[in-house]
Amino acid sequence: MTHIKVTVDGTVYEDDVEPRLLLAHYLRDRLGLTGTPIGCDTSSCGACTVDLDGATVKSCSVLAVQADGSAVTTVQGLARDGEWTALQRAFHEQHGLQCGYCTPGMIMAARDLLRENPHPTSGEVRDALEGNLCRCTGYQNIVRAVLAAAGQEDGAGARAETPSGAQIGEEVGA
């Protein structure tokens, strides 16, 4: 057993854990934070995405002992005093979910994007979310939700792109 001390969603936890215990299992099984789903255990789907010391990581690819001394933020730690963040509200309002299984990872990955790029294009949103899989939605409303959270309600005002990457209204090849 290895002793760890980790801050999760603002609360400090000290535990003895098996060295091979994945962070995803620590969050869910030890701390009861079931808002971080485990979709694949291979880091392919992104459902278990969390923030680890300011970096977005897939918690099924990080050992709990690697989080020792770190701060972890899960989707459950985003709301303050029962109030959703703009991003969480946008996912709800723009119907950016169906079954909801991928939603925590999508929100965490989108949060990271918006920290780095507060006014992304739809293409930039798609690029940022490419490591997160959704098996139900077709991604349209997820992209719309991220753009809405960026202050581009329903994508209005967004720098929409054509499939070639050119800006709408810009001549391709110009």
Secondary structure, 3 states (H helix, E strand, C coil): CEEEEEEECCEEEEEEECCCCEHHHHHHHHCCCCCCCCCCCCCCCCCCEEEECCEEEEHHHCEHHHHCCCEEECHHHCCECCECCHHHHHHHHCCCCCCCCCHHHHHHHHHHHHHHCCCCCHHHHHHHCCCCCCCCCCCHHHHHHHHHHCCCHHHCCCCCECCCCCECCCCCCC
